[in-house]
Every structure is written in C-alpha cells, then in structure tokens.
Amino acid sequence: MGFTIGAISGLSGIREIRDLRPGARRREHAQVCTTVAEYTSLWGWDVVPGARAVRSGTRVTCSCGAGACPAPGDHPLDATLEVSAGATLDEATRAWAQVPGAAMLLPTGRAFDVLEVAGCAGRCALVRLERMGVPLGPVAETPHGRAWFLVAPGAAAELPELLYRMGWDDADLDLRGRGEGEHITAPPSDLAGLGAVHWLRPPTLETAGRPPQARLLLGTLAYVCHRSALARPRAAGDDAVAKDAEDNS
C-alpha cells in the first residue's frame, strides 16, 4: 500500500488525454491509477470518475458530451463506475481503463463531509486552528478560491443547528456544508477547466479515517468568515441604503 500522490500535470491542463503521445498517455494513466489506488486502499475513500471541462476563451465544453451541461467538468460521469474503498492498484487500473482521462471525485457524506469557505478565509482559519492545537483533518483548496475542510460525516445536515447553538445562525457567513449526495474534486484533478485542486493539509493515515467533528472547527471558521464579510467593500447600492438610513435618522 505504499502509494504516493504525484503531481499529475495532465489532469490540471486543458489538453485531452488522447492528444498526448502514446508513451506520455501510458505514464499519465499509470499515475492516475496509482493516485486512485492511494485514495481507495490507503485512505479508505470511494472514488468516482468525473467529467472534465475544456476552456477556450469564454467557451467551455464538457467531456460528458452534453451541449448545455449545467456543471462542465464538475460532475460524475457514471456512478456505476465508482471505485470502492479498499480497491487495490490492479482493481483501480481496470476500472479507470473504462474512463481514461476522467477527473477523480470523492463522494461526501460517507467517509467525510466538507465545510466549504472562501479560500482566503480558509487559509486564515487554518493558521488559527493549527496555533490553537485543534485536531484537523485534510484541507484542500480549489483553483477558483474555495477551501474544503474535511470533517466527520453528518456535519452538513447538522450545520444549521450547530450554527444556531454557537450564535452564528443569523450572521453573514460564506460557509456551507457538503454532505450526502454531493462530491468534491480530488487533488490533483482539474476542476471545471480552471486548474488543479491541491491539498493545503494532505491526508494522513490518522486523519483520513477519523476526520474531526465539525463543532471543533466551526467556531473559528464562522468567526473568520464573519470578519471577512465585514472587511468586504460595500457595493454602491449598500452605500446608498446606508446614506438614506443616516438621512432619516
């Protein structure tokens, strides 16, 4: 089980696997299969093949073939082709041979849920949490500026109640949960043709199978998200509303 996640440059590019030379295509496929096997065999996570997007200027096409795909490069290709937790390298290789070039997706709501925040807020919260010695699970960052904190399953469903108990239920928070029936793009796969997802805090044998309870992180995440919201420049409409309020006071 000595698999190592490598930097798979092709998955973060916009070129298609079929455009690569045969030797490069074989090496790329082998690297992807090794990464899939690490997720399944070492970390104990299910992996689902996902669509890829190709961007050309403002035009975006999805490998699923749908002309009006609602989520280009950000959805499963075929759930029946899922590679289950515990799959070996040989099993991952056979499964991925049916979907060469597919992105790797990790279903949420099974081994873990995800707390998603803006990337800047996520990085700030991560530093705070590490300084506080809070137990943390894996943390990933997307190319379009979002941070994913992996936490124990059930967090997404419990999030409204947890925020209510902590007094953050009516705050302006850019914070959401991803749980059962959803997914995240696994590093180092490309997300929606925007670039590669990468780990801010990679999984380990200890954290992959036992992610922390959401309540341990949520207070800090909510606080940082709230501070980020207060620091955002107000839109012109907001300024006009504020001026009217002052004039009528």
VEXDREN-2710 file (C-alpha; in Angstrom, 1 decimal):
% VEXDREN-2710
k/r/px/py/pz
1/MET/0.0/0.0/0.0
2/GLY/2.9/2.3/-0.5
3/PHE/1.2/4.6/-2.9
4/THR/2.3/8.2/-3.4
5/ILE/0.2/11.1/-4.8
6/GLY/2.2/12.7/-7.5
7/ALA/1.8/15.9/-9.4
8/ILE/-0.3/14.9/-12.4
9/SER/0.2/17.8/-14.7
10/GLY/-2.0/16.5/-17.5
11/LEU/-5.1/16.5/-15.2
12/SER/-4.6/20.2/-14.5
13/GLY/-4.2/21.1/-18.1
14/ILE/-6.8/21.6/-20.8
15/ARG/-5.5/19.2/-23.3
16/GLU/-7.2/15.9/-23.7
17/ILE/-5.6/12.6/-22.9
18/ARG/-6.0/11.4/-26.5
19/ASP/-3.8/14.3/-27.7
20/LEU/-0.8/13.0/-25.8
21/ARG/1.9/10.8/-27.3
22/PRO/1.3/7.1/-26.6
23/GLY/4.2/6.9/-24.1
24/ALA/3.1/10.0/-22.2
25/ARG/-0.5/8.8/-22.2
26/ARG/0.5/5.5/-20.7
27/ARG/2.6/7.2/-18.0
28/GLU/-0.3/9.6/-17.2
29/HIS/-2.8/6.8/-17.0
30/ALA/-0.5/4.9/-14.6
31/GLN/-0.1/7.9/-12.4
32/VAL/-3.8/8.5/-12.2
33/CYS/-4.5/4.8/-11.4
34/THR/-1.8/4.9/-8.6
35/THR/-3.5/8.0/-7.1
36/VAL/-6.9/6.4/-7.3
37/ALA/-5.5/3.4/-5.5
38/GLU/-4.0/5.5/-2.8
39/TYR/-7.3/7.1/-2.2
40/THR/-9.1/3.8/-2.0
41/SER/-6.6/1.5/-0.5
42/LEU/-4.6/3.8/1.8
43/TRP/-7.1/6.4/2.8
44/GLY/-10.2/4.2/2.6
45/TRP/-12.2/6.6/0.3
46/ASP/-14.5/5.8/-2.6
47/VAL/-13.5/7.4/-5.9
48/VAL/-15.9/8.3/-8.7
49/PRO/-14.8/9.2/-12.3
50/GLY/-15.8/12.7/-13.2
51/ALA/-16.2/14.8/-16.3
52/ARG/-13.5/17.2/-17.4
53/ALA/-14.0/20.7/-18.9
54/VAL/-12.0/22.3/-21.7
55/ARG/-11.9/26.1/-21.8
56/SER/-11.2/28.1/-25.0
57/GLY/-11.7/31.8/-24.3
58/THR/-15.2/32.1/-23.0
59/ARG/-16.3/28.8/-24.4
60/VAL/-16.5/25.8/-22.1
61/THR/-17.2/22.2/-23.3
62/CYS/-17.7/19.2/-21.0
63/SER/-16.4/15.7/-21.7
64/CYS/-19.8/14.3/-20.9
65/GLY/-20.9/15.4/-24.4
66/ALA/-23.9/17.4/-23.3
67/GLY/-24.2/20.6/-25.3
68/ALA/-25.7/22.5/-22.4
69/CYS/-24.1/20.8/-19.4
70/PRO/-25.1/22.7/-16.3
71/ALA/-21.8/21.9/-14.5
72/PRO/-19.0/21.4/-17.1
73/GLY/-16.1/19.4/-15.6
74/ASP/-17.7/19.3/-12.1
75/HIS/-20.0/16.2/-12.0
76/PRO/-19.7/12.4/-12.0
77/LEU/-19.5/10.6/-15.4
78/ASP/-21.2/7.4/-14.3
79/ALA/-21.8/6.5/-10.7
80/THR/-21.8/2.8/-11.6
81/LEU/-18.1/3.1/-12.4
82/GLU/-17.2/4.0/-8.8
83/VAL/-14.0/2.5/-7.4
84/SER/-14.9/1.5/-3.9
85/ALA/-12.8/2.0/-0.7
86/GLY/-10.3/-0.8/-0.3
87/ALA/-9.7/-1.3/-4.1
88/THR/-6.2/-2.3/-5.0
89/LEU/-4.0/-0.9/-7.7
90/ASP/-4.9/-3.6/-10.1
91/GLU/-8.6/-3.0/-9.4
92/ALA/-8.2/0.8/-9.8
93/THR/-6.3/0.3/-13.1
94/ARG/-9.0/-2.0/-14.5
95/ALA/-11.8/0.4/-13.5
96/TRP/-10.1/3.6/-14.8
97/ALA/-9.3/1.9/-18.1
98/GLN/-13.0/2.4/-18.9
99/VAL/-12.8/6.2/-18.3
100/PRO/-9.3/7.3/-19.5
101/GLY/-8.7/11.0/-18.7
102/ALA/-11.5/11.3/-16.2
103/ALA/-11.2/13.5/-13.1
104/MET/-11.2/12.0/-9.7
105/LEU/-14.2/12.8/-7.5
106/LEU/-14.7/12.0/-3.8
107/PRO/-18.3/11.5/-2.6
108/THR/-19.1/13.4/0.5
109/GLY/-21.5/12.1/3.2
110/ARG/-19.6/8.7/3.5
111/ALA/-16.1/8.8/5.0
112/PHE/-16.4/12.5/5.5
113/ASP/-18.4/15.7/5.0
114/VAL/-16.9/19.0/3.9
115/LEU/-17.1/22.5/5.4
116/GLU/-16.6/24.9/2.5
117/VAL/-15.5/28.5/2.9
118/ALA/-13.7/31.2/0.8
119/GLY/-10.1/30.3/0.2
120/CYS/-8.6/33.4/1.9
121/ALA/-10.8/32.8/5.0
122/GLY/-9.9/29.1/4.9
123/ARG/-6.2/29.8/5.0
124/CYS/-6.6/32.3/7.8
125/ALA/-8.7/29.8/9.8
126/LEU/-6.3/27.0/9.2
127/VAL/-3.4/29.0/10.7
128/ARG/-5.6/29.9/13.7
129/LEU/-6.7/26.3/14.2
130/GLU/-3.2/25.0/13.9
131/ARG/-1.9/27.5/16.5
132/MET/-4.8/26.5/18.8
133/GLY/-3.8/22.8/18.5
134/VAL/-7.3/21.9/17.3
135/PRO/-7.4/18.4/15.7
136/LEU/-7.7/18.8/11.9
137/GLY/-8.4/16.6/9.0
138/PRO/-7.3/17.1/5.4
139/VAL/-7.9/20.5/3.9
140/ALA/-8.0/21.3/0.1
141/GLU/-8.1/24.4/-1.9
142/THR/-9.7/24.9/-5.3
143/PRO/-8.5/26.9/-8.3
144/HIS/-11.5/29.3/-8.0
145/GLY/-10.7/30.3/-4.4
146/ARG/-12.6/27.9/-2.1
147/ALA/-11.3/25.9/0.8
148/TRP/-12.6/22.5/1.8
149/PHE/-12.2/21.2/5.4
150/LEU/-12.9/17.5/5.7
151/VAL/-14.9/16.7/8.8
152/ALA/-16.8/13.8/10.2
153/PRO/-19.9/12.6/8.3
154/GLY/-23.2/14.2/9.2
155/ALA/-21.8/17.7/9.5
156/ALA/-23.7/19.1/6.5
157/ALA/-27.1/18.1/7.9
158/GLU/-26.2/19.4/11.4
159/LEU/-24.7/22.7/10.2
160/PRO/-27.8/24.9/10.7
161/GLU/-28.3/23.6/14.3
162/LEU/-24.6/23.9/15.1
163/LEU/-24.5/27.5/13.9
164/TYR/-27.7/28.2/15.9
165/ARG/-26.2/26.8/19.1
166/MET/-23.0/28.9/18.6
167/GLY/-24.9/32.1/17.9
168/TRP/-23.9/32.3/14.2
169/ASP/-27.2/31.4/12.6
170/ASP/-28.1/35.0/11.6
171/ALA/-24.6/36.1/10.6
172/ASP/-23.4/36.9/7.1
173/LEU/-21.3/33.8/6.6
174/ASP/-19.8/32.4/3.3
175/LEU/-19.9/28.9/4.8
176/ARG/-21.7/25.8/3.6
177/GLY/-21.6/22.1/4.1
178/ARG/-21.3/19.3/1.5
179/GLY/-22.8/16.0/2.6
180/GLU/-24.7/13.0/1.3
181/GLY/-25.3/13.0/-2.4
182/GLU/-22.6/15.6/-3.2
183/HIS/-18.9/15.4/-4.1
184/ILE/-15.6/17.2/-4.3
185/THR/-12.9/17.1/-6.9
186/ALA/-9.9/15.2/-5.6
187/PRO/-6.4/16.7/-5.8
188/PRO/-4.6/16.9/-8.2
189/SER/-7.6/16.7/-10.7
190/ASP/-8.7/19.7/-12.7
191/LEU/-11.9/21.4/-11.6
192/ALA/-14.2/22.7/-14.3
193/GLY/-11.2/23.6/-16.6
194/LEU/-9.9/26.2/-14.1
195/GLY/-6.9/24.3/-12.9
196/ALA/-5.9/21.7/-10.3
197/VAL/-7.3/21.3/-6.8
198/HIS/-4.5/20.9/-4.3
199/TRP/-4.0/20.0/-0.6
200/LEU/-3.4/22.7/2.0
201/ARG/-3.2/19.9/4.5
202/PRO/-2.8/16.4/2.9
203/PRO/-4.5/13.3/4.3
204/THR/-2.6/11.1/6.7
205/LEU/-3.3/7.6/8.0
206/GLU/-4.6/9.2/11.2
207/THR/-6.8/11.9/9.7
208/ALA/-8.2/10.2/6.6
209/GLY/-10.2/7.6/8.5
210/ARG/-11.0/9.8/11.5
211/PRO/-11.8/13.4/10.4
212/PRO/-12.6/15.8/13.3
213/GLN/-16.1/16.6/14.4
214/ALA/-17.3/19.8/12.7
215/ARG/-18.1/21.6/16.0
216/LEU/-14.3/21.7/16.8
217/LEU/-13.6/23.8/13.8
218/LEU/-16.9/25.6/13.2
219/GLY/-16.5/28.4/15.8
220/THR/-13.2/29.5/14.2
221/LEU/-14.4/29.1/10.7
222/ALA/-17.6/31.1/11.4
223/TYR/-15.6/33.9/13.1
224/VAL/-13.1/34.2/10.3
225/CYS/-15.9/34.2/7.7
226/HIS/-17.7/36.9/9.6
227/ARG/-14.7/39.1/9.8
228/SER/-14.1/38.6/6.1
229/ALA/-17.6/39.7/5.4
230/LEU/-17.2/42.8/7.5
231/ALA/-14.0/43.7/5.6
232/ARG/-15.6/43.4/2.2
233/PRO/-16.1/46.7/0.4
234/ARG/-19.7/47.7/0.3
235/ALA/-21.4/47.9/-3.1
236/ALA/-22.7/51.2/-4.4
237/GLY/-26.3/50.1/-3.5
238/ASP/-25.2/49.4/0.0
239/ASP/-23.7/52.8/0.4
240/ALA/-26.9/54.4/-0.9
241/VAL/-29.0/52.5/1.6
242/ALA/-26.7/53.4/4.4
243/LYS/-26.8/57.1/3.4
244/ASP/-30.6/57.0/3.3
245/ALA/-30.7/55.5/6.7
246/GLU/-28.4/58.2/8.1
247/ASP/-30.5/61.0/6.5
248/ASN/-33.7/59.5/8.0
249/SER/-32.3/59.0/11.5
END
